[in-house]
Amino acid sequence: MAIRKLDGRKKPFQVYYINPFTGKQTSASYATKKEAEKAEAAAKQLQKSANEQAEKIIAENKAATDES
């Protein structure tokens, strides 16, 4: 996840990250750095949530396998 500044654009601040659900790079542009920072924080939260969800599923699968 990162913010980059692209000069000469109406919305010069671009946030880009790998979407944890699709595995593809996603980006969005914003007019102000503050807006971009908010979007980056939301992307980080999405990543954290996806990681927690994946860990839970892995633990459940391991427990089910161990019981068999």
ZADREN-996579 format. One record per atom (N, C-alpha, C, CB): residue number from 1; residue in one letter; x, y negated, z. Coordinates in nm, 2 decimals, decimal comma. Each point is the difference from the previous one (the first is absolute). Glycine has a CB too. Layout:
// residues N
 resi resn      X      Y      Z
  NUM    A      X      Y      Z
...
// end
This chain:
// residues 68
 resi resn      X      Y      Z
    1    M   0,08   0,12   0,00
    1    M  -0,08  -0,12   0,00
    1    M   0,09  -0,12   0,00
    1    M  -0,19   0,12   0,12
    2    A   0,15  -0,22  -0,20
    2    A   0,08  -0,12  -0,01
    2    A  -0,08  -0,11  -0,06
    2    A   0,21   0,14  -0,02
    3    I  -0,16  -0,26   0,04
    3    I  -0,05  -0,12  -0,07
    3    I   0,10  -0,05  -0,09
    3    I  -0,15  -0,05   0,20
    4    R   0,12   0,02  -0,32
    4    R   0,09  -0,07  -0,09
    4    R  -0,06  -0,13  -0,05
    4    R   0,11   0,22  -0,06
    5    K  -0,02  -0,32   0,03
    5    K  -0,05  -0,13  -0,05
    5    K   0,03   0,00  -0,15
    5    K   0,03  -0,12   0,23
    6    L  -0,13   0,09  -0,31
    6    L   0,02  -0,01  -0,14
    6    L  -0,03  -0,14  -0,04
    6    L  -0,07   0,24  -0,04
    7    D   0,17  -0,32   0,01
    7    D  -0,01  -0,14  -0,03
    7    D  -0,08  -0,02  -0,13
    7    D   0,21  -0,04   0,12
    8    G  -0,28  -0,08  -0,13
    8    G  -0,07  -0,04  -0,12
    8    G  -0,14   0,07  -0,01
    8    G   0,22  -0,03  -0,11
    9    R  -0,27   0,08   0,21
    9    R  -0,13   0,07   0,00
    9    R  -0,10  -0,07   0,09
    9    R   0,11   0,22  -0,06
   10    K  -0,24  -0,21   0,02
   10    K  -0,10  -0,06   0,09
   10    K  -0,01   0,07   0,13
   10    K  -0,13  -0,05  -0,20
   11    K   0,15   0,18   0,21
   11    K   0,01   0,07   0,12
   11    K   0,14   0,07   0,01
   11    K  -0,25   0,04   0,00
   12    P   0,35  -0,11   0,05
   12    P   0,14   0,04  -0,01
   12    P   0,04   0,11   0,10
   12    P   0,05  -0,22  -0,08
   13    F  -0,13   0,24   0,19
   13    F   0,04   0,10   0,10
   13    F  -0,06   0,14  -0,03
   13    F   0,03  -0,18   0,17
   14    Q   0,05   0,28  -0,20
   14    Q  -0,05   0,13  -0,03
   14    Q   0,04   0,10   0,10
   14    Q   0,01  -0,06  -0,24
   15    V  -0,11   0,13   0,29
   15    V   0,02   0,11   0,10
   15    V  -0,01   0,13  -0,08
   15    V  -0,10  -0,13   0,19
   16    Y   0,20   0,22  -0,17
   16    Y   0,00   0,13  -0,07
   16    Y   0,03   0,11   0,10
   16    Y   0,06  -0,11  -0,22
   17    Y  -0,12   0,22   0,20
   17    Y   0,03   0,12   0,08
   17    Y  -0,05   0,13  -0,07
   17    Y  -0,03  -0,15   0,21
   18    I   0,07   0,26  -0,15
   18    I  -0,05   0,13  -0,05
   18    I  -0,13   0,03   0,07
   18    I   0,24   0,08  -0,05
   19    N  -0,35  -0,06  -0,02
   19    N  -0,12   0,04   0,06
   19    N   0,01   0,14   0,05
   19    N  -0,13  -0,15  -0,15
   20    P   0,10   0,17   0,28
   20    P   0,02   0,13   0,06
   20    P  -0,10   0,11  -0,05
   20    P   0,09  -0,12   0,20
   21    F  -0,20   0,08  -0,25
   21    F  -0,10   0,09  -0,05
   21    F   0,02   0,04  -0,14
   21    F  -0,15  -0,09   0,16
   22    T   0,20   0,00  -0,25
   22    T   0,02   0,03  -0,14
   22    T   0,14   0,03  -0,03
   22    T  -0,19  -0,14  -0,05
   23    G   0,29   0,09   0,13
   23    G   0,14   0,02  -0,03
   23    G   0,05  -0,10  -0,11
   23    G  -0,02   0,24   0,07
   24    K  -0,07  -0,33  -0,11
   24    K   0,04  -0,10  -0,10
   24    K   0,03  -0,14   0,06
   24    K  -0,14   0,13  -0,17
   25    Q   0,23  -0,20   0,10
   25    Q   0,03  -0,14   0,04
   25    Q  -0,12  -0,09  -0,02
   25    Q   0,24   0,04  -0,05
   26    T  -0,27  -0,11   0,15
   26    T  -0,11  -0,10   0,00
   26    T   0,05  -0,14   0,03
   26    T  -0,16   0,18   0,07
   27    S   0,11  -0,28  -0,14
   27    S   0,04  -0,13   0,03
   27    S  -0,12  -0,10  -0,01
   27    S   0,23   0,06  -0,09
   28    A  -0,21  -0,17   0,15
   28    A  -0,10  -0,11   0,00
   28    A   0,07  -0,13   0,02
   28    A  -0,18   0,15   0,09
   29    S   0,13  -0,25  -0,16
   29    S   0,06  -0,14   0,01
   29    S  -0,08  -0,09   0,08
   29    S   0,11   0,04  -0,22
   30    Y  -0,04  -0,13   0,29
   30    Y  -0,07  -0,10   0,09
   30    Y   0,06  -0,14  -0,02
   30    Y  -0,04   0,18   0,17
   31    A  -0,04  -0,28  -0,14
   31    A   0,04  -0,14  -0,02
   31    A   0,10  -0,05   0,11
   31    A  -0,22  -0,04  -0,11
   32    T   0,20   0,10   0,23
   32    T   0,09  -0,05   0,11
   32    T   0,07   0,12   0,06
   32    T  -0,15  -0,19   0,05
   33    K   0,27   0,16   0,01
   33    K   0,07   0,10   0,07
   33    K  -0,07   0,06   0,12
   33    K   0,21  -0,12  -0,07
   34    K  -0,29   0,03   0,14
   34    K  -0,08   0,05   0,11
   34    K  -0,10   0,11  -0,04
   34    K   0,03  -0,23   0,11
   35    E  -0,10   0,21  -0,22
   35    E  -0,09   0,10  -0,06
   35    E   0,07   0,13  -0,03
   35    E  -0,14  -0,19  -0,09
   36    A   0,26   0,17   0,03
   36    A   0,08   0,12  -0,04
   36    A   0,04   0,08   0,13
   36    A   0,08  -0,12  -0,21
   37    E  -0,04   0,05   0,31
   37    E   0,04   0,06   0,13
   37    E  -0,11   0,08   0,06
   37    E   0,17  -0,18   0,04
   38    K  -0,29   0,12  -0,05
   38    K  -0,12   0,07   0,05
   38    K  -0,03   0,13  -0,07
   38    K  -0,10  -0,22   0,07
   39    A   0,11   0,21  -0,21
   39    A  -0,02   0,12  -0,08
   39    A   0,11   0,10   0,03
   39    A  -0,11  -0,14  -0,18
   40    E   0,23   0,10   0,20
   40    E   0,11   0,10   0,03
   40    E  -0,03   0,07   0,13
   40    E   0,17  -0,15  -0,13
   41    A  -0,22   0,07   0,23
   41    A  -0,03   0,06   0,13
   41    A  -0,11   0,11  -0,02
   41    A   0,07  -0,22   0,12
   42    A  -0,17   0,18  -0,20
   42    A  -0,11   0,10  -0,02
   42    A   0,05   0,12  -0,07
   42    A  -0,16  -0,19  -0,02
   43    A   0,26   0,18  -0,08
   43    A   0,05   0,11  -0,07
   43    A   0,08   0,09   0,10
   43    A   0,01  -0,13  -0,21
   44    K   0,06   0,07   0,30
   44    K   0,08   0,07   0,10
   44    K  -0,09   0,08   0,09
   44    K   0,18  -0,17   0,00
   45    Q  -0,30   0,11   0,04
   45    Q  -0,09   0,07   0,08
   45    Q  -0,06   0,12  -0,07
   45    Q  -0,05  -0,22   0,12
   46    L   0,02   0,20  -0,25
   46    L  -0,05   0,11  -0,08
   46    L   0,10   0,11  -0,01
   46    L  -0,13  -0,16  -0,14
   47    Q   0,26   0,13   0,13
   47    Q   0,10   0,11   0,00
   47    Q   0,01   0,07   0,13
   47    Q   0,13  -0,14  -0,17
   48    K  -0,14   0,06   0,28
   48    K   0,01   0,06   0,13
   48    K  -0,12   0,10   0,02
   48    K   0,12  -0,21   0,09
   49    S  -0,24   0,16  -0,13
   49    S  -0,12   0,08   0,02
   49    S   0,01   0,13  -0,08
   49    S  -0,13  -0,21   0,04
   50    A   0,18   0,20  -0,16
   50    A   0,01   0,12  -0,09
   50    A   0,10   0,09   0,06
   50    A  -0,06  -0,14  -0,20
   51    N   0,17   0,09   0,25
   51    N   0,10   0,09   0,06
   51    N  -0,06   0,08   0,13
   51    N   0,18  -0,16  -0,08
   52    E  -0,25   0,08   0,16
   52    E  -0,07   0,07   0,12
   52    E  -0,10   0,10  -0,05
   52    E   0,03  -0,21   0,13
   53    Q  -0,10   0,18  -0,23
   53    Q  -0,10   0,10  -0,05
   53    Q   0,07   0,12  -0,05
   53    Q  -0,16  -0,19  -0,06
   54    A   0,27   0,17  -0,02
   54    A   0,07   0,12  -0,05
   54    A   0,06   0,08   0,11
   54    A   0,05  -0,13  -0,21
   55    E   0,00   0,07   0,31
   55    E   0,06   0,07   0,11
   55    E  -0,11   0,09   0,08
   55    E   0,18  -0,18   0,02
   56    K  -0,29   0,12  -0,01
   56    K  -0,11   0,07   0,07
   56    K  -0,04   0,12  -0,08
   56    K  -0,09  -0,21   0,09
   57    I   0,07   0,20  -0,22
   57    I  -0,03   0,11  -0,09
   57    I   0,10   0,11   0,00
   57    I  -0,13  -0,16  -0,14
   58    I   0,26   0,12   0,14
   58    I   0,11   0,10   0,01
   58    I  -0,01   0,07   0,13
   58    I   0,14  -0,14  -0,15
   59    A  -0,16   0,07   0,26
   59    A  -0,01   0,07   0,13
   59    A  -0,11   0,10   0,01
   59    A   0,10  -0,21   0,10
   60    E  -0,22   0,17  -0,16
   60    E  -0,11   0,08   0,00
   60    E   0,02   0,13  -0,08
   60    E  -0,15  -0,20   0,03
   61    N   0,21   0,18  -0,15
   61    N   0,03   0,12  -0,08
   61    N   0,10   0,09   0,06
   61    N  -0,04  -0,14  -0,20
   62    K   0,14   0,08   0,27
   62    K   0,10   0,08   0,07
   62    K  -0,07   0,08   0,11
   62    K   0,19  -0,16  -0,06
   63    A  -0,27   0,10   0,14
   63    A  -0,07   0,07   0,11
   63    A  -0,09   0,11  -0,06
   63    A   0,00  -0,22   0,14
   64    A  -0,07   0,20  -0,25
   64    A  -0,08   0,10  -0,06
   64    A   0,08   0,12  -0,05
   64    A  -0,17  -0,18  -0,06
   65    T   0,29   0,15   0,01
   65    T   0,09   0,10  -0,05
   65    T   0,06   0,08   0,11
   65    T   0,05  -0,14  -0,20
   66    D  -0,02   0,07   0,31
   66    D   0,06   0,07   0,12
   66    D  -0,10   0,09   0,07
   66    D   0,15  -0,19   0,03
   67    E  -0,28   0,16  -0,04
   67    E  -0,11   0,08   0,06
   67    E  -0,02   0,13  -0,08
   67    E  -0,11  -0,21   0,09
   68    S   0,14   0,21  -0,22
   68    S  -0,03   0,11  -0,08
   68    S   0,10   0,12   0,02
   68    S  -0,09  -0,15  -0,17
// end
